[in-house]
């Protein structure tokens, strides 16, 4: 028999709203071991990983501390269904879920969108969003594989990555950490990372706050694997960030949260342009954010009202673009979001009703004819209820966009509880991706074809849509976990631009809705604890991704991905871990004459150790790419280069 969920009990997580899971006073004292089993991204109400109506994985704070993690791509790379794909030269990466392009992965922080893709398009290697969140500020990461437009609107065709940040505590806590990485081959590439954390009560039982600072200095890394000497395989990066939160407990029913952050992210690389010149690429981004939220826990219902502001400023001195345009790029993107939500029981139905308003303001002196802004409004409704052992989630969202009109995204999901530890789950949903400003604004012109043509927006574009299905089973207990999930994604109206190729060299190109694609496959995942000291983790993903118009495989999508990890608590204060990752063959674009070339499979092995020297001091170290694996000549020719064997050491001191 399933326990009855009651709104009037604020300690019960089943009605905790997405953006306010941790700030509620009643939840501040909940043991961390309980919180680690909860996920909230799938429905904006809390579930266990087993019962969640979605395919979901969680990366905990403890797991983040095992490895030298510099951005979100590093943090989620061992999860099922995840492929970390190089987005360009100089070491930038992007997150792909279930074979879907990275543009179809929606990034959230505490349920709020993070977006600078209008300021710097993904075609020009924008991984700044993945680097915008200080790793020291993260409590955990939830990854939903599969469409989630019924709750989050556009861009969630492939899935959602939601970063849950550390919240202030009544107890005074503080800590510092430092990490160092050194590649054992190539030229330079050393990296230093330091962070500090402070949290506690400013007014007992009334006002709490925290402050997190982080800085990273990574030297450019040169390698003999690059096509041309004296170019960078990995760019130079200098990052600095500060993040702070205030949590004001008005009374037993209400709280107000205020958070602010700043991050500078400066990049520099000598770019291998496969030509006779080697231009310098310099990009400097400053990002400010401000968030304000009111959370209410009332008799019979819960409420949340939020405002979020994001200001992204980019100085883009990419030498090719600057020379062609005659001016450095001065880009500013401002995002405003207001959303509200209420959850309540109506009989045995848990209803969640919400609305959202978003405005994007963009100015771009190189590519955009004039400043522009886009508004989008939405309303959504979700119903969770049980019929015997079957838990059902039904939902739908209506989005209204300035340029392409309305779009409805429905979703239905069921979880059948065979036992307390074993479920069968599956569902279907429709999702969409709205055309970006650079795709639909006809005054937005991006230089392409190495400066020999211009790619302009098309105001007649339709949103890309996907219809998705999944069905599988999952078993979990304290000792083991085993599951399989089949998935099928049909994508229509894919936004496409013609290739610049021999015999076809227009001076102006645009985007059109022509392509259809299908990605189908399955995921296997498992975990087994041999005893209290030794445990094994493994997952495998098969993804068959093809362009339905041409019957050709989608680029940068390996058909096979596998991860195996071994954890060993060798001593009470010494933990060791060994991780193996296999990435299968995939097709890549090499040149206009070779648009579809297969590059070979590769694998990496990493070894790590954590030693608890004292109650406060923890030491860690290890090796990434232990076998010094290199990718084949095809991958190296387009600068998809693996960093060689790399030593890492570090420490953390917490009080």
C-alpha positions as CSV (number, residue, x, y, z in Angstrom):
1,X,0.0,0.0,0.0
2,X,1.4,3.4,-1.0
3,X,1.7,6.0,1.8
4,X,-0.7,8.9,1.8
5,X,1.0,12.2,0.8
6,X,-0.2,15.2,2.8
7,X,0.4,18.9,1.8
8,X,0.0,20.1,5.4
9,X,3.3,18.4,6.4
10,X,6.1,20.5,5.2
11,X,8.7,17.8,6.0
12,X,7.2,15.5,3.4
13,X,9.2,15.9,0.2
14,X,6.4,14.8,-2.2
15,X,5.1,18.4,-2.5
16,X,8.4,20.2,-2.4
17,X,8.6,22.5,-5.3
18,X,11.5,22.5,-7.7
19,X,13.2,25.8,-7.0
20,X,12.6,25.5,-3.2
21,X,13.5,22.0,-2.3
22,X,16.3,22.9,0.0
23,X,15.5,26.4,1.2
24,X,12.4,25.4,3.3
25,X,13.2,25.7,7.0
26,X,11.5,22.4,7.7
27,X,13.7,20.6,5.2
28,X,17.0,22.1,6.3
29,X,17.5,19.5,8.9
30,X,16.6,16.6,6.7
31,X,19.5,14.1,6.6
32,X,21.6,14.2,3.5
33,X,21.2,10.5,3.0
34,X,17.5,11.0,2.5
35,X,17.9,13.9,0.1
36,X,20.3,12.0,-2.1
37,X,17.6,9.5,-3.0
38,X,15.1,12.3,-4.1
39,X,14.7,13.7,-7.6
40,X,12.5,16.7,-8.4
41,X,13.2,17.6,-12.0
42,X,10.9,15.0,-13.5
43,X,7.6,16.5,-12.1
44,X,8.7,19.5,-10.0
45,X,7.5,17.3,-7.0
46,X,9.8,14.9,-5.2
47,X,10.2,11.2,-6.1
48,X,12.8,8.5,-5.6
49,X,14.9,7.6,-8.6
50,X,13.0,4.4,-8.7
51,X,9.5,5.9,-8.7
52,X,10.2,9.0,-10.8
53,X,8.1,9.1,-14.0
54,X,11.2,9.5,-16.2
55,X,14.6,8.0,-16.9
56,X,16.7,9.9,-14.3
57,X,20.3,9.8,-12.9
58,X,21.8,11.8,-10.1
59,X,25.4,12.9,-9.5
60,X,25.9,13.6,-5.8
61,X,28.3,16.0,-4.1
62,X,30.5,13.1,-3.0
63,X,30.8,11.9,-6.6
64,X,31.8,15.4,-7.7
65,X,34.6,15.4,-5.2
66,X,36.2,12.2,-6.6
67,X,37.4,13.7,-9.8
68,X,38.9,17.0,-11.1
69,X,35.6,18.3,-12.4
70,X,35.9,21.7,-14.2
71,X,32.4,22.0,-15.8
72,X,29.2,20.1,-16.2
73,X,30.4,18.0,-19.1
74,X,33.1,16.5,-16.8
75,X,30.5,16.0,-14.0
76,X,28.0,13.9,-16.0
77,X,30.2,12.0,-18.5
78,X,29.8,8.6,-16.8
79,X,26.0,8.6,-16.8
80,X,23.9,6.3,-19.0
81,X,22.7,7.9,-22.3
82,X,25.2,10.7,-22.0
83,X,27.8,11.5,-24.7
84,X,30.3,14.3,-24.2
85,X,31.0,15.5,-27.8
86,X,33.7,17.9,-28.8
87,X,32.1,21.0,-30.1
88,X,35.1,22.5,-31.9
89,X,38.8,22.8,-31.7
90,X,40.6,23.9,-28.5
91,X,39.0,21.5,-26.1
92,X,35.4,22.7,-25.9
93,X,32.7,20.1,-25.1
94,X,28.9,19.7,-25.2
95,X,26.4,17.3,-23.6
96,X,24.3,15.1,-25.9
97,X,21.5,12.9,-24.5
98,X,20.4,9.7,-26.2
99,X,22.0,10.6,-29.5
100,X,20.2,14.0,-29.8
101,X,22.2,17.1,-30.6
102,X,23.4,19.2,-27.7
103,X,21.0,22.0,-28.7
104,X,18.2,19.7,-27.6
105,X,19.6,19.5,-24.0
106,X,18.0,22.0,-21.7
107,X,20.3,23.3,-18.9
108,X,18.7,24.5,-15.7
109,X,20.0,25.8,-12.3
110,X,17.5,25.2,-9.5
111,X,14.9,24.8,-12.2
112,X,15.8,28.1,-14.0
113,X,17.2,28.3,-17.5
114,X,20.8,29.2,-18.2
115,X,21.1,30.6,-21.7
116,X,23.8,32.5,-23.6
117,X,23.2,30.7,-26.9
118,X,21.9,33.8,-28.6
119,X,25.0,35.8,-27.7
120,X,27.3,33.0,-29.1
121,X,25.7,30.4,-31.3
122,X,26.4,26.7,-30.7
123,X,27.9,26.5,-34.2
124,X,30.7,28.7,-32.9
125,X,31.4,26.4,-30.0
126,X,29.5,27.9,-27.0
127,X,30.3,25.8,-24.0
128,X,30.2,28.9,-21.7
129,X,26.9,27.8,-20.2
130,X,28.4,24.5,-19.0
131,X,31.3,26.5,-17.5
132,X,29.1,29.2,-15.9
133,X,28.3,27.3,-12.7
134,X,31.0,27.0,-10.0
135,X,31.5,23.3,-9.2
136,X,32.0,24.2,-5.5
137,X,28.4,25.5,-5.4
138,X,26.7,22.3,-6.6
139,X,24.8,20.0,-4.2
140,X,23.8,17.5,-6.9
141,X,23.0,17.2,-10.6
142,X,19.8,15.6,-11.9
143,X,19.8,14.4,-15.5
144,X,16.5,13.5,-17.2
145,X,16.9,11.5,-20.4
146,X,13.9,12.0,-22.7
147,X,11.6,15.0,-23.6
148,X,10.4,17.3,-20.9
149,X,8.7,20.2,-22.9
150,X,5.4,19.5,-21.0
151,X,7.0,21.2,-18.0
152,X,9.9,23.2,-19.3
153,X,8.9,24.3,-22.7
154,X,11.2,24.7,-25.7
155,X,14.6,23.0,-26.1
156,X,14.0,19.9,-23.9
157,X,13.7,17.5,-26.8
158,X,16.7,15.4,-25.7
159,X,16.3,15.9,-22.0
160,X,17.2,18.2,-19.1
161,X,20.3,18.7,-16.9
162,X,19.2,20.4,-13.7
163,X,21.9,21.6,-11.3
164,X,20.7,21.9,-7.6
165,X,22.9,24.4,-5.7
166,X,24.0,24.2,-2.1
167,X,21.7,26.1,0.2
168,X,22.4,28.0,3.4
169,X,22.4,26.0,6.7
170,X,21.7,27.0,10.3
171,X,25.0,25.4,11.3
172,X,28.1,27.3,10.5
173,X,30.1,25.5,7.9
174,X,33.3,26.5,6.0
175,X,35.8,24.9,3.7
176,X,38.5,25.5,1.2
177,X,39.7,23.3,-1.7
178,X,42.5,23.2,-4.2
179,X,43.3,21.0,-7.2
180,X,46.2,20.8,-9.7
181,X,46.4,18.9,-13.0
182,X,49.5,18.3,-15.1
183,X,49.5,16.6,-18.5
184,X,52.4,14.2,-18.8
185,X,52.9,14.9,-22.5
186,X,52.6,17.8,-24.9
187,X,53.3,21.5,-24.2
188,X,52.1,23.0,-20.9
189,X,48.4,22.6,-20.1
190,X,48.8,22.8,-16.3
191,X,45.6,23.7,-14.4
192,X,45.0,25.2,-11.0
193,X,41.6,25.4,-9.3
194,X,40.8,26.9,-5.9
195,X,37.5,27.4,-4.1
196,X,36.1,28.5,-0.7
197,X,32.7,28.0,1.0
198,X,31.1,29.7,4.0
199,X,27.5,29.1,5.3
200,X,25.6,29.7,8.4
201,X,22.8,31.6,10.3
202,X,23.0,35.4,10.2
203,X,19.9,35.6,12.5
204,X,19.1,32.4,14.4
205,X,16.0,30.7,13.0
206,X,15.3,33.6,10.7
207,X,18.0,34.5,8.2
208,X,20.7,32.2,6.7
209,X,23.3,32.8,4.1
210,X,26.2,31.4,2.1
211,X,29.0,32.5,0.0
212,X,31.0,30.4,-2.5
213,X,34.0,31.6,-4.5
214,X,36.0,29.7,-7.1
215,X,38.9,30.4,-9.5
216,X,40.5,28.4,-12.3
217,X,43.6,29.1,-14.3
218,X,44.3,26.6,-17.1
219,X,47.2,27.1,-19.4
220,X,46.8,26.3,-23.1
221,X,47.9,22.8,-24.1
222,X,49.8,22.1,-27.3
223,X,50.1,18.6,-28.7
224,X,51.8,16.9,-31.6
225,X,48.4,15.5,-32.5
226,X,47.3,18.9,-34.0
227,X,47.5,19.1,-37.8
228,X,49.7,22.2,-37.6
229,X,52.5,22.8,-35.1
230,X,52.3,25.8,-32.7
231,X,48.5,25.7,-32.4
232,X,46.5,24.9,-29.3
233,X,44.7,21.6,-28.8
234,X,43.1,23.1,-25.6
235,X,42.6,26.8,-25.1
236,X,43.9,28.9,-22.2
237,X,41.1,29.6,-19.6
238,X,40.9,31.9,-16.7
239,X,37.7,31.8,-14.7
240,X,36.6,33.5,-11.5
241,X,33.2,33.3,-9.8
242,X,31.3,34.3,-6.7
243,X,27.9,33.0,-5.7
244,X,25.8,34.0,-2.7
245,X,22.4,33.1,-1.2
246,X,20.2,34.6,1.5
247,X,17.3,32.5,2.9
248,X,14.8,34.5,5.0
249,X,12.3,32.5,7.0
250,X,9.3,34.8,7.3
251,X,7.4,32.3,9.5
252,X,6.6,28.6,9.6
253,X,4.8,28.8,6.2
254,X,6.8,31.3,4.1
255,X,10.4,31.9,3.0
256,X,12.1,34.3,0.6
257,X,15.2,33.4,-1.2
258,X,17.6,35.9,-2.8
259,X,20.7,34.8,-4.8
260,X,23.3,36.6,-6.8
261,X,26.2,35.4,-8.8
262,X,29.0,36.8,-11.0
263,X,31.4,34.9,-13.3
264,X,34.2,35.9,-15.6
265,X,35.2,33.5,-18.2
266,X,38.2,34.4,-20.4
267,X,39.5,32.2,-23.3
268,X,42.4,32.4,-25.6
269,X,43.7,30.0,-28.2
270,X,45.9,29.9,-31.3
271,X,43.4,28.3,-33.6
272,X,44.2,25.7,-36.2
273,X,42.1,26.9,-39.1
274,X,43.4,24.3,-41.6
275,X,44.9,27.1,-43.6
276,X,48.1,29.0,-43.9
277,X,47.4,31.4,-41.1
278,X,46.8,30.6,-37.5
279,X,44.5,33.3,-36.0
280,X,44.2,34.0,-32.3
281,X,40.8,33.4,-30.8
282,X,40.0,35.6,-27.8
283,X,36.6,35.6,-26.0
284,X,35.9,37.2,-22.7
285,X,32.5,36.7,-21.1
286,X,31.0,38.3,-18.0
287,X,27.8,36.9,-16.5
288,X,25.6,38.4,-13.8
289,X,22.6,36.7,-12.3
290,X,19.9,37.7,-9.8
291,X,17.2,35.5,-8.5
292,X,14.3,36.2,-6.1
293,X,11.7,33.7,-4.9
294,X,8.8,33.4,-2.5
295,X,7.9,30.0,-1.3
296,X,4.6,29.3,0.6
297,X,3.4,26.2,2.4
298,X,-0.3,26.8,3.1
299,X,-3.3,24.7,4.3
300,X,-4.0,22.5,1.4
301,X,-1.6,23.8,-1.2
302,X,2.0,25.0,-1.8
303,X,3.0,28.1,-3.9
304,X,6.1,29.4,-5.5
305,X,6.7,32.8,-7.3
306,X,10.1,33.7,-8.8
307,X,11.9,36.3,-10.8
308,X,15.2,35.6,-12.5
309,X,17.6,37.9,-14.4
310,X,20.7,37.0,-16.4
311,X,23.0,39.5,-18.0
312,X,25.6,38.1,-20.4
313,X,28.3,40.3,-21.9
314,X,30.7,38.9,-24.5
315,X,33.8,40.5,-26.0
316,X,34.5,38.4,-29.1
317,X,37.9,39.1,-30.6
318,X,38.1,36.0,-32.9
319,X,40.7,37.2,-35.3
320,X,39.0,36.0,-38.5
321,X,35.7,37.6,-37.6
322,X,37.3,40.8,-36.4
323,X,39.3,41.2,-39.6
324,X,36.3,40.4,-41.8
325,X,33.9,42.7,-39.9
326,X,36.4,45.4,-39.1
327,X,35.3,45.5,-35.4
328,X,35.5,43.3,-32.3
329,X,32.4,41.6,-31.3
330,X,30.4,43.5,-28.6
331,X,27.5,41.2,-27.6
332,X,25.0,41.5,-24.8
333,X,22.1,39.2,-24.0
334,X,19.7,39.8,-21.2
335,X,17.2,37.2,-20.0
336,X,14.2,38.0,-17.8
337,X,12.0,35.2,-16.4
338,X,8.9,35.4,-14.1
339,X,7.2,32.2,-13.2
340,X,4.6,31.1,-10.7
341,X,3.3,27.7,-9.6
342,X,0.8,26.1,-7.2
343,X,0.5,22.5,-6.2
344,X,-2.5,21.0,-4.4
345,X,-4.4,17.8,-3.8
346,X,-7.9,17.5,-5.4
347,X,-9.1,14.2,-3.9
348,X,-6.4,11.7,-4.7
349,X,-5.0,13.8,-7.5
350,X,-1.9,16.0,-7.0
351,X,-2.3,18.9,-9.4
352,X,0.5,21.3,-10.4
353,X,-0.5,24.5,-12.2
354,X,2.1,27.0,-13.4
355,X,2.8,29.8,-15.8
356,X,5.9,31.5,-17.1
357,X,7.0,34.6,-19.0
358,X,10.4,35.0,-20.6
359,X,12.0,37.9,-22.5
360,X,15.3,37.7,-24.3
361,X,17.0,41.0,-25.3
362,X,20.0,40.8,-27.6
363,X,22.4,43.3,-29.1
364,X,25.2,42.2,-31.4
365,X,27.4,44.7,-33.3
366,X,28.8,42.2,-35.7
367,X,25.9,40.0,-36.7
368,X,22.6,41.7,-35.9
369,X,21.2,44.7,-37.8
370,X,19.5,46.2,-34.8
371,X,18.8,45.3,-31.1
372,X,16.0,42.8,-30.8
373,X,13.8,41.2,-28.1
374,X,11.7,38.1,-28.0
375,X,8.9,37.3,-25.6
376,X,7.5,33.9,-24.8
377,X,4.5,33.0,-22.5
378,X,3.4,29.6,-21.2
379,X,0.9,27.8,-19.0
380,X,1.2,24.2,-17.9
381,X,-0.8,21.7,-15.9
382,X,0.2,18.3,-14.4
383,X,-1.8,15.6,-12.7
384,X,-0.3,12.9,-10.6
385,X,-2.5,10.1,-9.3
386,X,-2.5,6.3,-8.5
387,X,-4.7,3.5,-9.6
388,X,-3.8,0.6,-7.4
389,X,-0.1,-0.2,-8.0
390,X,0.0,2.1,-11.1
391,X,1.3,5.7,-10.6
392,X,0.2,7.9,-13.5
393,X,1.5,11.4,-14.5
394,X,-0.4,13.4,-17.1
395,X,0.7,16.8,-18.2
396,X,0.6,19.4,-20.9
397,X,2.1,22.9,-21.6
398,X,1.0,25.6,-24.0
399,X,3.8,28.0,-25.2
400,X,3.1,31.2,-27.1
401,X,6.1,32.7,-28.9
402,X,6.3,36.1,-30.5
403,X,7.5,34.8,-33.8
404,X,6.2,31.3,-34.4
405,X,3.0,31.3,-32.4
406,X,1.6,28.6,-30.1
407,X,2.8,25.0,-29.5
408,X,1.2,22.4,-27.2
409,X,3.4,19.7,-25.6
410,X,1.5,16.8,-23.9
411,X,3.0,14.0,-21.9
412,X,1.8,10.8,-20.3
413,X,3.8,8.4,-18.1
414,X,3.1,5.4,-15.9
415,X,5.1,3.6,-13.2
416,X,3.8,0.2,-12.2
417,X,5.1,-1.0,-8.8
418,X,5.6,-4.7,-9.0
419,X,7.2,-4.6,-5.5
420,X,8.7,-1.9,-3.3
421,X,12.0,-2.4,-5.2
422,X,10.9,-3.2,-8.8
423,X,9.0,-1.1,-11.3
424,X,8.0,-1.2,-14.9
425,X,7.9,2.4,-16.3
426,X,7.2,4.0,-19.6
427,X,5.5,6.9,-21.4
428,X,5.1,9.1,-24.4
429,X,5.4,12.8,-25.0
430,X,5.7,15.5,-27.6
431,X,8.4,18.2,-27.3
432,X,9.6,21.1,-29.4
433,X,12.5,23.5,-29.9
434,X,11.8,27.0,-30.9
435,X,14.1,28.6,-33.6
436,X,16.8,30.7,-32.0
437,X,17.0,34.4,-32.7
438,X,19.9,33.9,-35.1
439,X,17.8,31.3,-37.0
440,X,14.6,33.3,-37.5
441,X,15.6,37.0,-37.4
442,X,16.3,38.0,-41.1
443,X,18.6,40.8,-39.9
444,X,20.9,38.4,-38.1
445,X,23.8,37.5,-40.4
446,X,26.5,35.1,-39.4
447,X,29.7,34.9,-41.5
448,X,30.2,31.3,-42.6
449,X,32.1,29.4,-45.3
450,X,35.3,30.8,-43.7
451,X,34.1,34.3,-44.4
452,X,33.0,33.7,-48.0
453,X,29.2,33.6,-47.4
454,X,26.7,34.9,-44.9
455,X,24.1,32.8,-43.1
456,X,20.9,34.8,-42.4
457,X,17.8,34.0,-40.4
458,X,14.5,32.8,-41.9
459,X,11.3,34.3,-40.3
460,X,9.2,31.5,-41.9
461,X,10.8,28.7,-39.8
462,X,8.6,26.3,-37.8
463,X,9.7,24.9,-34.5
464,X,11.4,21.5,-34.5
465,X,9.1,18.9,-32.9
466,X,9.8,15.4,-31.5
467,X,7.5,12.5,-30.5
468,X,9.1,10.2,-28.1
469,X,8.4,6.9,-26.4
470,X,10.2,4.9,-23.8
471,X,9.5,1.6,-21.9
472,X,11.6,-0.3,-19.5
473,X,12.0,-1.8,-16.0
474,X,14.2,-0.9,-13.0
475,X,15.1,-2.8,-9.8
476,X,16.8,-1.1,-6.9
477,X,17.7,-2.2,-3.4
478,X,20.6,-1.4,-0.9
479,X,22.9,-3.9,-2.6
480,X,22.1,-3.9,-6.3
481,X,20.5,-2.1,-9.2
482,X,19.5,-3.3,-12.6
483,X,17.5,-1.8,-15.4
484,X,16.8,-1.6,-19.1
485,X,15.0,1.2,-21.0
486,X,14.1,1.2,-24.7
487,X,13.6,4.6,-26.4
488,X,12.4,5.9,-29.7
489,X,12.5,9.6,-30.8
490,X,11.0,10.8,-34.1
491,X,12.1,14.4,-35.0
492,X,10.3,16.5,-37.6
493,X,11.0,19.9,-39.1
494,X,14.6,19.8,-38.2
495,X,16.2,23.1,-38.9
496,X,18.8,22.7,-41.6
497,X,21.2,24.8,-43.6
498,X,22.8,23.7,-46.9
499,X,26.4,22.8,-47.0
500,X,28.9,25.1,-48.7
501,X,30.4,22.7,-51.2
502,X,32.2,22.5,-54.6
503,X,29.9,23.7,-57.3
504,X,27.5,25.4,-54.9
505,X,28.8,28.5,-53.3
506,X,26.1,31.1,-52.7
507,X,27.0,34.3,-51.1
508,X,23.9,34.1,-48.8
509,X,22.4,31.0,-47.2
510,X,19.5,30.6,-44.8
511,X,17.8,28.0,-42.6
512,X,14.9,25.8,-43.7
513,X,12.7,23.0,-42.2
514,X,13.5,20.0,-44.2
515,X,15.0,17.2,-42.3
516,X,13.5,14.3,-40.4
517,X,15.5,12.2,-38.0
518,X,15.0,9.1,-35.8
519,X,17.0,8.1,-32.8
520,X,16.1,4.7,-31.3
521,X,17.9,2.4,-28.9
522,X,18.2,1.2,-25.4
523,X,20.1,1.8,-22.1
524,X,21.3,-0.8,-19.7
525,X,22.4,0.2,-16.2
526,X,23.5,-1.8,-13.1
527,X,25.2,-1.5,-9.8
528,X,26.3,-4.3,-7.4
529,X,27.9,-4.1,-3.9
530,X,29.9,-7.2,-3.3
531,X,30.3,-6.2,0.3
532,X,30.5,-3.1,2.4
533,X,33.9,-2.2,0.8
534,X,33.7,-3.1,-2.9
535,X,31.1,-2.1,-5.5
536,X,30.7,-2.2,-9.2
537,X,28.9,0.3,-11.5
538,X,28.2,-0.2,-15.2
539,X,26.0,1.2,-18.0
540,X,25.7,0.7,-21.8
541,X,23.8,2.8,-24.4
542,X,22.9,1.8,-27.9
543,X,21.7,4.6,-30.1
544,X,20.8,4.2,-33.8
545,X,20.5,7.8,-35.1
546,X,19.8,8.5,-38.7
547,X,18.6,11.3,-41.0
548,X,15.3,10.0,-42.4
549,X,15.7,12.2,-45.5
550,X,19.0,10.8,-46.6
551,X,19.2,7.5,-44.6
552,X,22.6,8.6,-43.4
553,X,23.7,8.4,-39.8
554,X,23.7,11.6,-37.7
555,X,27.1,13.1,-37.1
556,X,29.0,12.9,-33.8
557,X,26.6,10.2,-32.5
558,X,28.4,7.0,-31.5
559,X,26.2,3.9,-31.8
560,X,27.8,2.3,-28.7
561,X,28.7,3.9,-25.3
562,X,29.8,2.0,-22.2
563,X,31.0,2.9,-18.7
564,X,32.3,0.6,-16.0
565,X,33.4,1.7,-12.5
566,X,34.9,-0.1,-9.5
567,X,34.8,1.5,-6.1
568,X,36.9,0.1,-3.2
569,X,36.9,1.3,0.4
570,X,40.4,-0.1,1.0
571,X,40.6,1.4,4.5
572,X,38.3,3.3,6.8
573,X,40.0,6.5,5.5
574,X,41.1,5.5,2.0
575,X,38.8,5.1,-1.0
576,X,39.9,4.1,-4.5
577,X,38.0,4.2,-7.8
578,X,38.7,2.9,-11.3
579,X,36.7,4.0,-14.3
580,X,36.6,2.8,-17.9
581,X,34.8,4.5,-20.7
582,X,34.2,3.2,-24.2
583,X,33.1,5.4,-27.1
584,X,32.2,3.7,-30.3
585,X,32.7,4.6,-34.0
586,X,30.9,7.7,-35.2
587,X,30.6,9.8,-38.4
588,X,32.1,13.3,-38.5
589,X,32.2,16.2,-41.0
590,X,35.8,16.6,-42.3
591,X,35.4,18.9,-45.3
592,X,33.0,19.8,-48.1
593,X,34.5,17.0,-50.1
594,X,34.2,14.6,-47.1
595,X,31.0,15.4,-45.3
596,X,30.5,11.9,-43.8
597,X,33.6,10.1,-42.6
598,X,33.7,7.4,-39.9
599,X,36.1,7.9,-37.0
600,X,37.2,5.0,-34.9
601,X,36.2,3.9,-31.4
602,X,38.3,4.9,-28.4
603,X,38.5,4.2,-24.7
604,X,39.8,5.9,-21.6
605,X,40.8,4.7,-18.1
606,X,40.9,6.8,-15.0
607,X,42.2,6.0,-11.5
608,X,41.5,8.0,-8.4
609,X,42.1,7.9,-4.6
610,X,40.7,9.9,-1.6
611,X,42.4,9.8,1.7
612,X,40.8,11.2,4.9
613,X,43.8,12.4,6.7
614,X,41.9,14.0,9.6
615,X,38.2,14.8,10.3
616,X,38.7,18.1,8.4
617,X,41.4,17.3,5.8
618,X,40.9,15.1,2.7
619,X,43.6,14.5,0.1
620,X,42.9,13.2,-3.4
621,X,44.9,12.3,-6.4
622,X,45.0,10.1,-9.5
623,X,45.4,9.8,-13.2
624,X,43.1,10.6,-16.1
625,X,43.5,8.8,-19.4
626,X,45.8,6.3,-17.7
627,X,46.7,4.5,-20.9
628,X,47.5,7.7,-22.8
629,X,44.8,6.9,-25.4
630,X,44.8,8.9,-28.7
631,X,42.0,9.2,-31.2
632,X,42.6,8.2,-34.8
633,X,43.9,10.3,-37.7
634,X,40.4,11.3,-38.9
635,X,39.4,12.7,-35.5
636,X,42.8,14.5,-35.1
637,X,42.4,16.1,-38.5
638,X,39.4,18.0,-37.2
639,X,41.1,18.6,-33.8
640,X,38.9,16.2,-31.8
641,X,41.9,15.5,-29.6
642,X,42.1,13.6,-26.3
643,X,44.3,15.2,-23.7
644,X,47.1,12.7,-22.8
645,X,47.7,11.0,-19.5
646,X,47.1,13.7,-16.8
647,X,48.1,13.6,-13.2
648,X,45.8,15.3,-10.7
649,X,46.3,16.0,-7.0
650,X,44.3,18.2,-4.5
651,X,43.0,18.7,-1.0
652,X,39.9,20.0,0.8
653,X,39.7,21.3,4.4
654,X,36.2,21.5,5.9
655,X,35.0,22.7,9.3
